[in-house]
Amino acid sequence: MKICSIHIRNFQQFKNTTLDFSNPVDGEPADQVCLIGRNGTGKSTILFYVMDFLKKMTHPNIGIWPNNETQFRFIDCIIKIKCHNETFFFFFSQFLGELNNGNLGLFLNKNFNPTNEVLELWCKADDVISFREFMSSYIQNNIISGSKLSELKTKYFLRVNANDLIVYSPAESNQNLYIQVTDVPQTSLNDALGLFKEYPLVHNVSHETIGDFWKQMIYLLKRRENDRSEFENAEGNQDKTRRVLTQEFNRLNPEILQSLSIHWRKILDRANLHFDIENANNPIQLSDNLEAYIAIQGTNEKIPYNRLSTGIRNFIFRIGHIYTLYFHRVIENGFLLLDEPENSLFPDFLFDLLSTYKEIIVDRRGLSNTQIFFSTHSPIIAAQFEPFERIILEWDHGVVKAFKGEAPAGDDPNDILIKDFKLKHLMGAKGQKMWEEYLQLRKQLRKTEDPREKAKLAKRISQIGNQYNFEE
């Protein structure tokens, strides 16, 4: 399942704004999307909007809606979805639950195509005549029946305790609980065992959910123990030696701490640190917690998590939490929403940040059925996306409009800043002043005939050019 496009009619700064996530060559929805734009253009709002919609996609009461003109007036947007090679459209509203006794959507068939005159009618929310035309011409003729809707829910809708996953990681939380982890994140074996009964579909990865990350790791350790017991007691394994059983089981069932250490190593090695899994204590009693620490390479001295640098701590907890949600699972429909993943990271680590996240959202079959949404201010990250995958949000006469990117994937981040971030100058006031002086001196040099004056001007031009890397 992938989101193809969102057309927002009237929500906050968005008025008749279309965000197209499709590939212009084949029309297929992009596997990865990058939202860029100035502060206040609504990047975080779009991520939250998508998150809210996906959560409503799991609601058992989602159904036929709206059924009258009054309800139509409150529609915020139309969202286009592609699933199992079929295309569907949803009406979505922040007020939807209040309007129709808890029903959370309108499921339309693939014959409904809200473009051109349809969108024009829908956008004129205060025009009753247009609404009547819209309903009579399109809704009544194209709406899916209740029985058909029930059938489609089973096949297409996101479901709890199934092979679906929604992960949302905001840019900030109410408080940074990472710095309060003086020992290890607080949870217990008893808390982790609850995941065997009910495994959530929606996960928030932030400072405030650090305990959920640690609980997830304990759950994976205990699930592996259960899997091992079942494997050893399987009928076909009764006569095998302990050595053979161990080798076969380990080959098919990776261990979470060892696997996680490989991904953490990418940043820990740069700081001469490592994840000390050799001395980790697996919880046994219900009140026990997992004890696993970061340590200095060579001396193996433990470093409290709250003493790690902000960038390292944010990275390992964010990457680690997301990785554990995908670890050794089958994921059919996944959505990963990341708001400003570059926070507190040194620029050289950003050049492969997209690939780093793509590595951790691969399921046990080696497949990645997850649609990624990034929101970023970093041209280094934006350059890792194809132009059609970049959605540029810009102010246009008091409202926000969306456009596709221009610069090719892998382009110089400075080119991205000019073409897609729409910055006219890449230097501060001092640098811009020196550039103007540099141009003026070169102009004077062309007009001057005095040899001594020429030499003086050439020396100053060379000095400024070398300092600021201005081209000759």
C-alpha positions in Angstrom: 0.0 0.0 0.0 1.3 3.4 -1.0 0.0 7.0 -0.8 -0.1 8.5 -4.3 -1.2 12.0 -3.7 -3.0 14.3 -1.2 -5.2 17.2 -2.2 -6.0 19.5 0.7 -8.8 21.9 0.2 -8.9 23.9 3.4 -6.7 23.1 6.3 -4.5 25.7 8.1 -2.1 27.2 5.6 -3.1 24.8 2.8 -5.9 26.0 0.4 -6.4 23.8 -2.6 -2.9 22.4 -2.4 -1.9 19.2 -4.2 1.0 17.1 -3.1 1.8 14.6 -5.8 4.0 11.7 -4.7 4.0 9.8 -8.0 6.7 9.1 -10.5 5.9 11.1 -13.7 7.3 8.4 -15.9 5.1 5.5 -14.8 2.6 7.1 -12.5 3.6 4.8 -9.6 3.7 6.2 -6.1 7.2 7.0 -4.8 8.8 4.6 -2.3 10.4 7.6 -0.6 9.3 11.3 -0.3 11.3 14.3 0.9 9.4 17.4 2.1 11.4 20.6 2.1 10.5 24.2 2.6 10.9 27.2 4.9 9.9 27.2 8.5 6.1 27.5 8.8 5.3 26.0 5.4 3.8 22.9 7.0 6.3 20.1 6.6 5.6 18.7 10.1 1.9 19.4 9.6 1.9 17.2 6.5 3.6 14.3 8.3 1.1 14.6 11.2 -1.7 14.8 8.7 -0.5 11.6 7.0 -0.1 9.9 10.4 -3.6 10.9 11.4 -5.0 9.5 8.2 -3.1 6.2 8.5 -4.4 5.7 12.0 -8.0 6.3 10.7 -7.3 3.6 8.1 -7.2 1.1 10.9 -10.5 2.1 12.4 -13.2 -0.6 12.2 -16.0 2.0 11.6 -14.5 3.4 8.4 -17.1 3.4 5.8 -19.4 5.3 3.5 -19.2 9.0 4.1 -20.4 11.7 3.5 -24.1 11.4 2.7 -25.3 15.0 2.7 -24.3 18.5 1.7 -23.6 19.5 5.3 -21.0 16.8 5.8 -19.4 17.6 2.5 -18.6 21.1 3.7 -16.2 19.7 6.3 -14.1 17.6 4.0 -10.4 18.6 4.3 -8.9 16.6 1.6 -8.9 13.7 -0.9 -6.2 11.1 -0.5 -5.3 8.7 -3.3 -4.1 5.2 -2.3 -2.7 2.4 -4.4 -2.8 -1.1 -3.0 -2.6 -4.5 -4.8 -2.4 -2.7 -8.2 -5.8 -1.0 -7.5 -6.4 2.7 -6.9 -8.8 4.1 -4.4 -9.7 7.5 -3.0 -10.6 8.6 0.5 -12.3 11.7 1.7 -10.8 12.8 5.0 -11.7 15.4 7.6 -10.5 16.4 11.0 -14.2 16.6 12.0 -15.2 13.3 10.4 -15.8 11.4 13.6 -18.2 14.0 15.0 -20.1 14.2 11.8 -21.1 10.6 11.2 -21.1 8.8 14.5 -17.5 7.6 14.3 -17.3 6.6 10.7 -13.8 7.6 9.6 -13.7 7.8 5.8 -15.3 7.4 2.4 -14.1 4.6 0.3 -14.6 5.3 -3.4 -14.0 2.9 -6.3 -11.3 3.2 -8.9 -13.7 4.8 -11.4 -13.8 7.9 -9.3 -11.1 10.3 -10.5 -11.1 13.6 -8.5 -9.4 15.8 -11.1 -10.3 18.7 -13.3 -13.9 19.7 -13.0 -14.5 17.4 -10.1 -11.9 19.1 -8.0 -13.2 22.5 -9.1 -16.6 21.7 -7.8 -15.3 20.2 -4.6 -13.0 23.2 -3.9 -16.0 25.6 -4.1 -17.2 24.5 -0.6 -19.7 27.4 -0.2 -21.4 26.8 -3.5 -24.5 24.6 -2.7 -25.3 24.2 -6.4 -21.8 22.9 -7.1 -22.2 20.4 -4.2 -25.4 19.1 -5.6 -23.8 18.6 -9.0 -20.8 16.9 -7.5 -22.9 14.5 -5.4 -25.4 13.6 -8.2 -22.8 13.3 -10.9 -20.1 11.4 -9.1 -20.8 10.1 -5.6 -24.2 8.4 -6.2 -23.0 6.7 -9.3 -19.5 5.6 -8.2 -19.8 4.9 -4.5 -18.9 1.4 -3.3 -21.8 -0.6 -1.7 -21.7 -1.4 2.0 -21.3 -5.1 1.3 -18.4 -4.5 -1.1 -16.8 -2.2 1.4 -16.8 -4.8 4.1 -15.1 -7.2 1.7 -12.5 -4.7 0.8 -11.7 -3.8 4.4 -10.4 -7.3 5.0 -8.0 -7.1 2.1 -6.9 -3.5 1.9 -7.2 -1.8 5.3 -4.3 -1.6 7.8 -4.8 -4.0 10.7 -3.5 -4.4 14.3 -1.6 -7.6 15.0 -1.0 -8.2 11.3 1.9 -7.6 9.0 1.4 -3.8 8.9 3.4 -1.1 10.6 3.2 2.7 11.1 6.2 4.5 12.6 6.2 8.2 13.3 9.2 10.0 14.6 8.7 13.7 15.4 11.4 16.3 15.4 10.9 17.2 19.1 9.0 16.1 22.2 7.7 17.9 25.2 10.8 17.0 27.1 14.1 15.2 26.3 14.0 12.0 28.3 17.1 10.7 26.7 19.3 12.8 29.0 17.6 11.2 32.0 18.7 7.7 31.1 21.5 7.5 33.8 21.6 3.7 33.7 19.4 2.0 31.1 15.9 2.9 29.8 13.3 2.0 32.4 11.1 -1.0 31.7 10.9 -4.6 32.9 10.5 -8.2 31.6 6.9 -8.1 32.8 6.1 -5.1 30.6 7.8 -6.7 27.6 5.8 -9.9 27.9 2.6 -7.9 27.3 3.7 -7.6 23.6 3.1 -11.3 23.2 -0.6 -10.6 23.8 -1.0 -7.5 21.7 1.5 -6.0 19.3 0.7 -2.4 18.4 0.3 -1.2 14.8 1.3 2.4 15.4 4.5 3.4 17.1 5.9 6.8 18.1 9.7 6.9 18.2 10.8 9.9 20.2 12.5 11.0 23.5 9.2 10.2 25.3 9.1 6.5 24.2 12.6 5.4 25.0 11.2 2.9 27.5 9.2 1.3 24.6 12.4 0.8 22.7 14.0 -1.1 25.6 10.8 -3.1 26.1 10.9 -4.0 22.5 14.4 -5.4 22.8 13.4 -7.5 25.8 10.4 -8.8 23.9 12.7 -9.8 21.0 15.1 -11.6 23.3 12.3 -13.6 24.9 10.6 -14.3 21.6 13.8 -15.8 20.4 14.0 -18.0 23.4 10.5 -19.3 22.8 11.3 -19.8 19.1 14.4 -21.8 20.1 12.5 -24.0 22.4 9.9 -24.8 19.7 12.7 -25.4 17.2 14.5 -27.9 19.4 11.3 -29.7 20.2 10.1 -29.9 16.6 9.6 -33.5 15.5 12.3 -33.4 12.8 14.9 -32.1 15.2 14.7 -34.7 18.0 17.7 -36.7 16.8 20.0 -33.8 16.0 23.0 -33.0 18.2 23.1 -29.8 20.3 25.8 -28.4 18.0 23.8 -28.9 14.9 20.6 -27.6 16.4 22.4 -24.4 17.6 24.0 -23.8 14.2 20.8 -24.3 12.3 18.8 -22.1 14.7 21.3 -19.3 14.8 21.5 -19.3 11.0 17.7 -18.8 10.7 17.1 -16.6 13.8 19.5 -13.6 14.3 19.9 -12.2 17.8 18.7 -8.6 18.2 21.6 -7.3 20.3 24.2 -8.6 17.8 22.3 -7.3 14.8 21.7 -3.9 16.4 25.4 -3.5 17.3 26.2 -3.7 13.5 24.0 -0.7 12.8 25.1 1.2 15.8 28.7 0.6 14.9 28.4 3.1 12.0 28.5 6.0 14.4 29.9 4.5 17.6 33.2 3.6 15.8 33.8 7.2 15.0 33.7 8.0 18.7 35.8 5.0 19.7 32.8 3.4 21.4 31.0 0.1 21.0 27.8 -1.6 22.2 29.0 -4.0 24.9 26.8 -7.0 24.2 29.2 -9.5 25.6 28.5 -8.3 29.1 24.8 -7.7 28.6 22.4 -9.1 31.3 19.3 -10.8 30.0 16.3 -10.3 32.3 15.1 -13.4 34.1 12.7 -12.3 36.9 9.6 -10.3 35.9 10.9 -7.2 37.6 14.3 -7.5 35.9 15.4 -5.1 33.2 17.8 -5.5 30.2 21.3 -4.3 31.2 23.3 -3.4 28.0 25.7 -0.5 27.8 27.8 1.6 25.5 31.5 1.2 26.4 34.9 2.6 25.3 36.8 0.5 22.9 39.9 -1.0 24.4 39.2 -0.3 28.1 35.5 -1.4 28.0 34.7 1.3 30.5 30.9 1.9 30.5 29.6 5.3 29.4 26.2 6.3 30.8 23.7 6.9 28.1 23.0 10.5 29.3 26.8 11.2 29.0 26.9 10.4 25.3 26.9 13.3 22.9 23.5 14.6 21.8 24.0 13.4 18.2 25.2 9.9 19.1 22.4 9.4 21.7 19.7 10.7 19.4 20.9 8.5 16.5 21.3 5.2 18.3 18.0 5.5 20.1 16.1 6.6 17.0 17.7 4.1 14.6 17.6 1.3 17.3 13.9 1.8 18.1 12.9 1.7 14.4 15.1 -1.3 13.7 13.6 -3.4 16.5 10.1 -2.7 15.1 11.1 -4.3 11.7 13.5 -7.0 13.1 12.8 -10.5 12.0 9.2 -9.7 11.0 7.2 -9.9 7.7 6.0 -6.4 6.8 3.4 -6.1 4.0 2.4 -2.5 4.5 4.8 -0.1 6.2 5.0 3.7 6.6 7.9 5.5 8.2 7.5 9.2 8.9 10.7 11.0 9.9 10.7 14.7 10.9 14.1 16.3 10.7 16.3 13.2 11.1 19.4 15.3 10.7 19.1 16.8 14.2 22.4 17.0 16.0 24.3 14.9 13.5 27.6 16.1 12.0 27.3 16.8 8.2 29.5 14.0 7.0 27.1 11.5 8.5 24.2 12.9 6.5 25.5 11.9 3.1 24.2 8.4 3.5 21.4 8.9 6.0 18.7 7.8 3.6 20.5 4.6 2.9 21.0 4.0 6.6 17.3 4.2 7.2 16.5 2.0 4.2 18.8 -0.7 5.6 16.9 -1.0 8.8 13.4 -1.2 7.4 14.0 -4.5 5.5 11.9 -7.4 6.8 13.0 -11.0 7.4 12.5 -11.9 3.7 14.8 -9.1 2.6 11.9 -7.0 1.3 11.1 -3.4 2.0 7.4 -2.7 1.6 7.6 0.7 3.5 6.9 4.1 2.1 9.3 6.7 3.7 8.4 10.3 4.3 11.3 12.6 5.3 10.9 16.2 6.4 14.2 18.1 6.3 16.0 21.4 6.2 19.2 19.7 5.0 20.2 20.0 1.3 22.6 17.1 1.9 19.7 14.8 2.7 17.4 16.3 0.0 20.1 15.6 -2.6 19.7 11.8 -1.9 16.2 11.9 -3.4 15.1 12.0 -7.1 13.6 15.4 -8.1 10.1 13.9 -8.3 10.5 12.5 -4.8 11.1 16.0 -3.4 8.0 18.0 -2.5 8.9 21.7 -2.2 6.4 23.7 0.0 6.3 27.5 -0.8 4.3 30.5 0.3 2.1 31.8 -2.5 -0.1 34.8 -1.8 -0.7 33.8 1.8 -1.2 30.1 1.2 1.2 27.2 0.8 1.6 25.4 -2.6 3.6 22.3 -3.5 6.0 21.8 -6.3 8.3 19.0 -7.5 12.1 19.3 -7.1 14.4 20.4 -10.0 18.0 19.4 -9.1 19.0 15.8 -10.0 19.6 13.2 -7.4 23.2 13.3 -6.1 23.7 16.9 -7.1 25.9 19.3 -5.1 24.0 20.4 -2.0 24.7 24.0 -3.0 22.8 23.4 -6.2 20.0 22.0 -4.2 19.9 25.1 -2.0 19.6 27.3 -5.1 17.3 25.2 -7.3 15.0 23.6 -4.7 15.4 25.5 -1.5 15.2 28.7 -3.6 18.0 30.6 -1.8 19.4 33.4 -3.9 22.6 33.7 -1.8 24.6 30.9 -0.2 26.7 33.3 1.9 26.0 35.5 4.9 26.1 39.3 4.9 29.9 39.4 5.2 30.5 36.9 2.4 28.0 38.7 0.2 29.8 41.9 0.8 33.2 40.4 -0.1 31.6 38.9 -3.3 30.4 42.3 -4.3 33.9 43.8 -3.6 35.4 41.0 -5.6 33.3 41.7 -8.6 33.9 45.5 -8.4 37.7 44.9 -8.2 37.6 42.8 -11.3 35.7 45.5 -13.1 38.2 48.1 -12.1 41.1 45.8 -13.2 39.7 45.6 -16.7 39.5 49.4 -17.0 42.8 50.3 -15.3 45.9 50.9 -17.6 48.4 51.8 -14.9 50.7 48.7 -14.4 51.2 49.4 -10.7 47.5 49.8 -10.1 46.8 46.6 -12.0 49.2 44.7 -9.9 47.7 46.1 -6.7 44.1 45.2 -7.9 45.2 41.7 -9.0 46.8 41.0 -5.7 43.7 42.0 -3.8 41.5 40.0 -6.2 43.6 36.9 -5.7 43.6 37.4 -1.9 39.8 37.5 -1.7 39.4 34.8 -4.3 41.6 32.4 -2.3 39.9 33.2 1.0 36.4 32.7 -0.2 37.0 30.2 -3.0 35.6 32.5 -5.6 36.2 31.4 -9.2 38.6 33.3 -11.4 
